[in-house]
Amino acid sequence: MKFDGECHVDAPQEAVWAALFDPETLKRCVPGCESVTPLGEAGYDVTAVLKVGPVKARFAGRMELRDIDAPHACTIVAEGSGGAAGTAKGEARVTLVPQDGGTLVQYTSNATPAGKIAQLGSRLLDSTAKMMSRKFFAKLKDEVELSDEAA
């Protein structure tokens, strides 16, 4: 499944960049996230409860930021296992571009489910993956703008 999107954040590029590397911000932005534990500078153990159609499971896995070109772009790579529900892998290339006094956040994502969740059908999986990406970036926008206003 491939999909892309963008959002405008009313905050400087550096503030958006910093949020992408902040474990507490990531925890609040990842849908269903229960925990984010740092593993070095750009890696995290993540636990999240995800619901795809009738399948709801707790996924445990890793998220890592790679191909870092600070503060312009990076790739978020994640993979996790939901036990009997199956596994999921995904990555998103995130690009930050200064625009109109803020930052344009552009992303191109790819997700690959396996196991029980992969059997649910491509339309349901596509819509769920797109919805989760939109929620992540909308929450990132809210978090950064709120933080920038407080500063």
Helices and strands as residue ranges (DSSP letters): E 2-9, H 13-20, H 23-29, E 33-38, E 43-52, E 55-69, E 73-81, G 83-85, E 87-99, E 102-114, G 115-120, H 122-150
